[in-house]
Amino acid sequence: MTQIPSHQIQDALINNRFKLFGQPKWTFGRNTCNTYEVFADLMVLEDGDTIPPSAFLPTIEADEKLTMQFGAWFLEHAFKDGAKLMQSLQMDLTISINVLSFQVNRPEFVERVKYMLDRASISAAHVQFELSEAQPLNDTGIRNLRRLHDEMGIRLVLGNFGKGYSNVDLLRYIPFDIIELSRDLTAQITENERDLQIAVAILQMAQVLDIDVCAKGIETAEQMELLEEAGFKMGQGYLIGRPMLMEELEDFVRKYAD
């Protein structure tokens, strides 16, 4: 598909024509859902046509200014939608939001997050940030993540563990609360014993560090059974629930939250 030009993306940001989706994260054993991950999975054109992320994300990621504009829009609306969802359900939830190292490395990032949380009337205790592996962190980014965690109580998630920049070295400097197992490992655990052994080794390492682990990309009941037997407590994937519009997510969480 042809990439969308930057001026159309800027227009969509101004006119709020991106659709946010939420994908539930599952707690094994208890079979409950109190956490969801936010995605911007559709862009709506002026004529009503919808565009998938594969057509607009490359344009955003190639433009520093556009990346910052989109990141700010995404955070603001993720917070607002989360506050609205919790108010409607009358329950506490955790909103898991992907952030780019590019955003986190900005000196003003912490103050921007505080400002947006205040505007949305949402507590930092209801938010966790998932760190993308797209770019490396600099010293400012590391300090910002520590402040978000230590001063504000925002939980930190190291996503796609084992790929790109999401490596064990980051655990030395950043107080992550959760490691997310790469979906590439999860996909092969029923066919490849080595992948299952690596997944279990990551879980054991995390337990020593008092860090939770979430297995992503669960698509079969056999995968979920293996992971639960191995000691995993959290999971995410199409077997549990696909990314869904916020109205659908509300029905899902109402059914499964505890």
N, C-alpha and C positions, 0 to 999 in steps of 0.2 A: 504493500500500500504506500502511496505517495505521502511523504511527510508534510505536515501542516505548517504553513509559514508562520513566522513569529507574530506578525500583526494580527492574524486570526486568533492566536492564543491570547494575546493581550486583550483583544476585544472580549473573548470569552471570560477572562478573569474579571474585567470591569463589569460585565453583565451577569456574573455568577452562573455561567453555563457549563460548569463542570459538575458531574454527579459523583457524590461520595458513596462508597459502598463499605459495609462492615463484614468481616469474616470472623466467626466465633472461634475462640480458643477453648479447648475442652479440658476439664479436670477428670482424669481417670479415677475409677473407683467410685467417686461420688456422682459421676455422670452429670456434671453441671457446667454451666457456662456463665461466667461473670466478667469475662474479658473478651474484647473484640479488637481486631486490627482494622485500621482505616486505610482505604485505597481511593484514589481518584481514578475510577475505571472507565469513565465515559466523558467525552467532550461533546457538547451539543452545538451544532452550527446554527446560524440564523434561520436557515430554512427547515430546521428540525432534524436534519440528519445527525446521526451519532457517529463519533470517531473513537476508536479504541486507543489505549495508551501507546501501542506500538507505532502509531502515526503522529502522536504529539509529544511524547516524552523525549525522543532524540533531539527534537528542535529545542526543547527547554534545556536539556542537559548541555547543549552546545553553546548556550548563551548565558553568560554569567549574570547579567542583569535580569533576564527572564527567569532564571533559576531562583533568584532571590524573591522576585515578585510572586512566582508560583508557590514557593515555600511558605511565604507569609500568608497567602490566601488559604493554602491547605491547612496550616495550623489554626488559623482563625476559625475556619468553618468546621474543622474536626472538633475543636473545643465547643463551639456553639451547638453543633448537632449532638455531642455527647451530653451536654447540660440539658438539652431538650429531652433526650431519650431518658435520662435518669429521672427527670421531673415527671415525665409521663408514666414511667414504670414505678415511681416511688421506691427506688432501690439504688444502692451504690453499685457502680460498675467501674471497671478499669478500661481506659481507652488507650490502645497501643498504637503509637504514631511513628511512622518511619521518618527519620530526618537524615539528611545528607551531611557528611563530614564538612562539605563546603559551607553549609549553613552554620554548623556548630563552631567552625573555626572563626566566625565573625566576632569581633570584640563585643558587639552589642547584643549578642544572641540571648543571654540570660535575661537582660532587662526587657527584651522584646517578648520573651515567653511570659514573664511576670505580667506585663501590660495586657497581653492577650487573654491570660487566665482571668484577670480582673474584669475585663470587658465581657467575658463569657459567663462570669459568676460561677466559675468551676474551681474546685480545690486541686492543688498540685497532687494531692494524695490519690486522685482518680486518674492520673496520667502516668504512662510509661513511654519512654522513647526507645525506638528500635534504631540502632545505628546501621546505616547502609554501608556496604563495603566498597562503594563506588570510588571514594577518594580517601587518602590517608588523613589522619588527624595531625594538626600541628600543636604546639605547646598551648596556644590559646584555647583550642578545642578541648584539650584534656582538662585544662582548668575550668572551662565552662561546664563540662560534664560533671566534674567533681562538685561544683557549686550547685548545680541542679539537683544532684543526689543528696549532698550533705546539708545544704541550707534549705532546700525546698521540699525534699522528700520525694522527688520524682524518681521512679524506678527506671533502671537502665537495662536494656536488652542488647546483647551482642548477637546480631543476626547472621544467618548463613555461616555458622561456625565452620572453619576449615577452608573457606574459599576467599579469594581476593585478599583484602586487608583485614578481614575478620579472623585474626589469628591469635594464638595463645599469648603473644607478646603484649597485646592490649590489656590482658588480665593483670599485668604487673602494675599498670598505671591508673586504671579506671575501675571504680567499685561496681562492677556489673552485678545485677541481681539475678539475671536470667541469661542463659545461653540458649540460642535456638539452633538445633541440629539442622544442618543443611538437608534440603529435600532430596538432594542427589544420593545421600546416604540412606535416607528412609526408603527411597524407591527400590533399593536393591537388597534390603535386609532379608527378604524371604527367599531370594535366589542365591545370594552371595554371603556365605558365612563370615567372610573377612569384614564386610561392611557392618554386619551386626556386631562383631567383636569391637570394631572401632567405635560404634555408637555406644556400646556398654562402657568402653574405656573412657570416653568423653563424660559419660554420666558419673562414673566413679571419680574422675578428676574433679568434676563440679561439686560433688558431695563433700570432698575434702576441703574445698574452698567455700562451702556453705552457699552455693549458687544453685538455683533451680535450673532445670533443663526442659525445654519444650521441643518436641519432635514435629517438624513441619512436613507437609506433603503426604499425609496419611490418606491413602485412597482405597485400601482394602481392609476388611475385618481381620485378615491374617496379620497384616502389618501392625494393627492396633493391639492385637492379642500378644504378639511377640514383644512389643515395646512395653506393654503393661507388665508382662511376666518378668521383663528385665529390670523393672523398677522405675520406669518413667511415670511421671505424675501428670504431665500436660501434653496436649497434642493439638494439631491443627491440620486441616486438609479437607479435600472434597468429600471424603466419607462422612465427616462431621458436619460440614456445611460449606457451601461455596460463598464467595463474596456476594452480598445481597444488599439491595437498597435499604435505607434506614427503616422504612416502614415494615419491610419483611423481617429485618433484624429484630425489631421491637417484638414481633410475634414470637420469634425464635427464643429470644432471651426471656420473655414472659413465661414461656413453657419450661425452660431448662435452668434458669437462674435459681440459686438457693438464698 
